[in-house]
Amino acid sequence: MSKAKDLRQRLVGKAKQAVGEIIGDQALHDNGKAEADRPNNHYEERPPLNPLKKLRQLT
């Protein structure tokens, strides 16, 4: 996802979380929390960078 889409999804999730808390809807609050945390997950799933990998293959 692009940074703009990640930011949008995070903002929508935070808004759902806040509205759910204000109106007392726990399901909406939990859904918003999960949606706000979702963009961060795909960054953690990436393998660590190894800048010397191609260099090792060439030698």
N, CA, C and O atoms as CSV, one atom per row, in Angstrom:
chain,resi,resn,atom,element,x,y,z
A,1,MET,N,N,0.828,-1.179,0.000
A,1,MET,CA,C,0.000,0.000,0.000
A,1,MET,C,C,0.871,1.240,0.000
A,1,MET,O,O,1.991,1.238,0.511
A,2,SER,N,N,0.346,2.270,-0.570
A,2,SER,CA,C,1.099,3.517,-0.567
A,2,SER,C,C,0.955,4.198,0.794
A,2,SER,O,O,0.085,3.853,1.594
A,3,LYS,N,N,1.809,5.149,1.025
A,3,LYS,CA,C,1.774,5.856,2.309
A,3,LYS,C,C,0.462,6.603,2.489
A,3,LYS,O,O,-0.061,6.688,3.600
A,4,ALA,N,N,-0.073,7.146,1.392
A,4,ALA,CA,C,-1.332,7.883,1.484
A,4,ALA,C,C,-2.479,6.949,1.870
A,4,ALA,O,O,-3.320,7.308,2.694
A,5,LYS,N,N,-2.515,5.765,1.283
A,5,LYS,CA,C,-3.574,4.813,1.621
A,5,LYS,C,C,-3.418,4.317,3.050
A,5,LYS,O,O,-4.409,4.124,3.754
A,6,ASP,N,N,-2.181,4.109,3.481
A,6,ASP,CA,C,-1.932,3.696,4.862
A,6,ASP,C,C,-2.433,4.756,5.837
A,6,ASP,O,O,-3.090,4.446,6.830
A,7,LEU,N,N,-2.111,6.009,5.536
A,7,LEU,CA,C,-2.534,7.105,6.399
A,7,LEU,C,C,-4.055,7.209,6.426
A,7,LEU,O,O,-4.650,7.398,7.487
A,8,ARG,N,N,-4.683,7.087,5.256
A,8,ARG,CA,C,-6.141,7.160,5.172
A,8,ARG,C,C,-6.773,6.041,5.999
A,8,ARG,O,O,-7.705,6.286,6.765
A,9,GLN,N,N,-6.277,4.828,5.849
A,9,GLN,CA,C,-6.837,3.698,6.578
A,9,GLN,C,C,-6.654,3.877,8.085
A,9,GLN,O,O,-7.534,3.531,8.873
A,10,ARG,N,N,-5.510,4.416,8.471
A,10,ARG,CA,C,-5.252,4.648,9.890
A,10,ARG,C,C,-6.193,5.709,10.458
A,10,ARG,O,O,-6.708,5.565,11.567
A,11,LEU,N,N,-6.413,6.783,9.682
A,11,LEU,CA,C,-7.314,7.843,10.138
A,11,LEU,C,C,-8.751,7.349,10.237
A,11,LEU,O,O,-9.457,7.675,11.191
A,12,VAL,N,N,-9.185,6.561,9.251
A,12,VAL,CA,C,-10.539,6.012,9.286
A,12,VAL,C,C,-10.690,5.092,10.493
A,12,VAL,O,O,-11.715,5.118,11.175
A,13,GLY,N,N,-9.682,4.293,10.750
A,13,GLY,CA,C,-9.726,3.406,11.909
A,13,GLY,C,C,-9.804,4.172,13.212
A,13,GLY,O,O,-10.574,3.812,14.103
A,14,LYS,N,N,-9.008,5.231,13.329
A,14,LYS,CA,C,-9.036,6.056,14.545
A,14,LYS,C,C,-10.399,6.727,14.711
A,14,LYS,O,O,-10.905,6.846,15.827
A,15,ALA,N,N,-10.995,7.168,13.593
A,15,ALA,CA,C,-12.310,7.803,13.656
A,15,ALA,C,C,-13.366,6.798,14.119
A,15,ALA,O,O,-14.201,7.117,14.965
A,16,LYS,N,N,-13.327,5.585,13.565
A,16,LYS,CA,C,-14.273,4.552,13.990
A,16,LYS,C,C,-14.091,4.234,15.469
A,16,LYS,O,O,-15.061,4.041,16.202
A,17,GLN,N,N,-12.849,4.182,15.888
A,17,GLN,CA,C,-12.546,3.886,17.285
A,17,GLN,C,C,-13.136,4.969,18.191
A,17,GLN,O,O,-13.741,4.662,19.218
A,18,ALA,N,N,-12.961,6.219,17.812
A,18,ALA,CA,C,-13.472,7.333,18.618
A,18,ALA,C,C,-14.997,7.349,18.640
A,18,ALA,O,O,-15.601,7.535,19.696
A,19,VAL,N,N,-15.618,7.155,17.485
A,19,VAL,CA,C,-17.083,7.159,17.421
A,19,VAL,C,C,-17.646,5.997,18.233
A,19,VAL,O,O,-18.630,6.158,18.955
A,20,GLY,N,N,-17.026,4.838,18.115
A,20,GLY,CA,C,-17.475,3.689,18.892
A,20,GLY,C,C,-17.384,3.937,20.383
A,20,GLY,O,O,-18.252,3.505,21.143
A,21,GLU,N,N,-16.341,4.629,20.806
A,21,GLU,CA,C,-16.182,4.947,22.226
A,21,GLU,C,C,-17.221,5.972,22.675
A,21,GLU,O,O,-17.762,5.871,23.776
A,22,ILE,N,N,-17.496,6.953,21.826
A,22,ILE,CA,C,-18.454,8.006,22.186
A,22,ILE,C,C,-19.868,7.454,22.306
A,22,ILE,O,O,-20.579,7.760,23.262
A,23,ILE,N,N,-20.279,6.630,21.325
A,23,ILE,CA,C,-21.656,6.133,21.344
A,23,ILE,C,C,-21.802,4.835,22.134
A,23,ILE,O,O,-22.915,4.339,22.310
A,24,GLY,N,N,-20.700,4.288,22.606
A,24,GLY,CA,C,-20.759,3.088,23.428
A,24,GLY,C,C,-20.884,1.798,22.643
A,24,GLY,O,O,-21.375,0.801,23.172
A,25,ASP,N,N,-20.451,1.796,21.395
A,25,ASP,CA,C,-20.502,0.599,20.553
A,25,ASP,C,C,-19.126,-0.067,20.572
A,25,ASP,O,O,-18.211,0.352,19.863
A,26,GLN,N,N,-18.999,-1.105,21.391
A,26,GLN,CA,C,-17.702,-1.761,21.565
A,26,GLN,C,C,-17.236,-2.442,20.280
A,26,GLN,O,O,-16.037,-2.464,20.000
A,27,ALA,N,N,-18.160,-2.998,19.491
A,27,ALA,CA,C,-17.782,-3.669,18.241
A,27,ALA,C,C,-17.175,-2.667,17.258
A,27,ALA,O,O,-16.172,-2.965,16.608
A,28,LEU,N,N,-17.774,-1.489,17.148
A,28,LEU,CA,C,-17.239,-0.453,16.264
A,28,LEU,C,C,-15.876,0.021,16.767
A,28,LEU,O,O,-14.962,0.247,15.974
A,29,HIS,N,N,-15.747,0.168,18.061
A,29,HIS,CA,C,-14.476,0.572,18.657
A,29,HIS,C,C,-13.386,-0.449,18.340
A,29,HIS,O,O,-12.287,-0.076,17.929
A,30,ASP,N,N,-13.684,-1.730,18.528
A,30,ASP,CA,C,-12.703,-2.788,18.260
A,30,ASP,C,C,-12.367,-2.882,16.780
A,30,ASP,O,O,-11.212,-3.099,16.411
A,31,ASN,N,N,-13.382,-2.719,15.929
A,31,ASN,CA,C,-13.162,-2.735,14.483
A,31,ASN,C,C,-12.254,-1.576,14.068
A,31,ASN,O,O,-11.344,-1.755,13.259
A,32,GLY,N,N,-12.499,-0.413,14.613
A,32,GLY,CA,C,-11.664,0.748,14.312
A,32,GLY,C,C,-10.241,0.572,14.797
A,32,GLY,O,O,-9.298,0.974,14.116
A,33,LYS,N,N,-10.077,-0.022,15.962
A,33,LYS,CA,C,-8.736,-0.262,16.497
A,33,LYS,C,C,-7.978,-1.239,15.605
A,33,LYS,O,O,-6.799,-1.036,15.318
A,34,ALA,N,N,-8.650,-2.289,15.173
A,34,ALA,CA,C,-8.010,-3.266,14.282
A,34,ALA,C,C,-7.643,-2.628,12.948
A,34,ALA,O,O,-6.579,-2.899,12.393
A,35,GLU,N,N,-8.528,-1.782,12.440
A,35,GLU,CA,C,-8.264,-1.117,11.158
A,35,GLU,C,C,-7.128,-0.104,11.284
A,35,GLU,O,O,-6.334,0.050,10.356
A,36,ALA,N,N,-7.044,0.575,12.402
A,36,ALA,CA,C,-5.974,1.556,12.600
A,36,ALA,C,C,-4.622,0.871,12.734
A,36,ALA,O,O,-3.604,1.430,12.329
A,37,ASP,N,N,-4.600,-0.326,13.295
A,37,ASP,CA,C,-3.348,-1.052,13.482
A,37,ASP,C,C,-2.941,-1.842,12.249
A,37,ASP,O,O,-1.777,-2.225,12.128
A,38,ARG,N,N,-3.858,-2.095,11.340
A,38,ARG,CA,C,-3.592,-2.933,10.174
A,38,ARG,C,C,-2.470,-2.426,9.271
A,38,ARG,O,O,-1.655,-3.245,8.848
A,39,PRO,N,N,-2.369,-1.144,8.948
A,39,PRO,CA,C,-1.295,-0.717,8.040
A,39,PRO,C,C,0.098,-0.994,8.570
A,39,PRO,O,O,1.025,-1.217,7.791
A,40,ASN,N,N,0.254,-0.983,9.865
A,40,ASN,CA,C,1.574,-1.230,10.434
A,40,ASN,C,C,2.009,-2.678,10.274
A,40,ASN,O,O,3.205,-2.966,10.266
A,41,ASN,N,N,1.059,-3.587,10.148
A,41,ASN,CA,C,1.395,-5.006,10.095
A,41,ASN,C,C,2.226,-5.372,8.882
A,41,ASN,O,O,3.156,-6.169,9.001
A,42,HIS,N,N,1.923,-4.817,7.719
A,42,HIS,CA,C,2.654,-5.258,6.531
A,42,HIS,C,C,4.100,-4.761,6.534
A,42,HIS,O,O,4.949,-5.332,5.849
A,43,TYR,N,N,4.387,-3.713,7.289
A,43,TYR,CA,C,5.777,-3.278,7.402
A,43,TYR,C,C,6.582,-4.271,8.243
A,43,TYR,O,O,7.761,-4.503,7.976
A,44,GLU,N,N,5.949,-4.847,9.245
A,44,GLU,CA,C,6.637,-5.798,10.110
A,44,GLU,C,C,6.869,-7.136,9.419
A,44,GLU,O,O,7.788,-7.866,9.791
A,45,GLU,N,N,6.053,-7.473,8.421
A,45,GLU,CA,C,6.160,-8.753,7.743
A,45,GLU,C,C,7.320,-8.800,6.751
A,45,GLU,O,O,7.730,-9.885,6.339
A,46,ARG,N,N,7.837,-7.684,6.376
A,46,ARG,CA,C,8.928,-7.654,5.406
A,46,ARG,C,C,10.188,-8.260,6.012
A,46,ARG,O,O,10.473,-8.060,7.193
A,47,PRO,N,N,10.936,-8.997,5.207
A,47,PRO,CA,C,12.198,-9.536,5.730
A,47,PRO,C,C,13.199,-8.401,5.940
A,47,PRO,O,O,13.083,-7.350,5.309
A,48,PRO,N,N,14.158,-8.600,6.801
A,48,PRO,CA,C,15.145,-7.539,7.030
A,48,PRO,C,C,15.973,-7.279,5.773
A,48,PRO,O,O,16.242,-8.188,4.988
A,49,LEU,N,N,16.364,-6.040,5.606
A,49,LEU,CA,C,17.164,-5.674,4.443
A,49,LEU,C,C,18.568,-6.248,4.563
A,49,LEU,O,O,19.156,-6.281,5.644
A,50,ASN,N,N,19.087,-6.695,3.439
A,50,ASN,CA,C,20.445,-7.221,3.397
A,50,ASN,C,C,21.136,-6.603,2.185
A,50,ASN,O,O,21.103,-7.186,1.101
A,51,PRO,N,N,21.758,-5.443,2.344
A,51,PRO,CA,C,22.348,-4.753,1.202
A,51,PRO,C,C,23.527,-5.497,0.583
A,51,PRO,O,O,23.885,-5.220,-0.562
A,52,LEU,N,N,24.133,-6.422,1.298
A,52,LEU,CA,C,25.296,-7.132,0.766
A,52,LEU,C,C,24.923,-8.446,0.079
A,52,LEU,O,O,25.810,-9.169,-0.375
A,53,LYS,N,N,23.649,-8.766,-0.007
A,53,LYS,CA,C,23.219,-10.029,-0.589
A,53,LYS,C,C,23.698,-10.184,-2.029
A,53,LYS,O,O,24.274,-11.213,-2.384
A,54,LYS,N,N,23.465,-9.174,-2.855
A,54,LYS,CA,C,23.887,-9.261,-4.257
A,54,LYS,C,C,25.404,-9.266,-4.382
A,54,LYS,O,O,25.954,-9.909,-5.276
A,55,LEU,N,N,26.069,-8.562,-3.501
A,55,LEU,CA,C,27.526,-8.557,-3.527
A,55,LEU,C,C,28.070,-9.956,-3.242
A,55,LEU,O,O,29.031,-10.397,-3.873
A,56,ARG,N,N,27.457,-10.637,-2.301
A,56,ARG,CA,C,27.888,-12.002,-1.979
A,56,ARG,C,C,27.633,-12.945,-3.149
A,56,ARG,O,O,28.411,-13.870,-3.383
A,57,GLN,N,N,26.550,-12.716,-3.880
A,57,GLN,CA,C,26.243,-13.560,-5.031
A,57,GLN,C,C,27.244,-13.331,-6.159
A,57,GLN,O,O,27.548,-14.257,-6.910
A,58,LEU,N,N,27.750,-12.134,-6.284
A,58,LEU,CA,C,28.679,-11.814,-7.366
A,58,LEU,C,C,30.089,-12.326,-7.100
A,58,LEU,O,O,30.851,-12.553,-8.040
A,59,THR,N,N,30.440,-12.509,-5.846
A,59,THR,CA,C,31.809,-12.946,-5.532
A,59,THR,C,C,31.895,-14.437,-5.339
A,59,THR,O,O,32.975,-14.963,-5.069
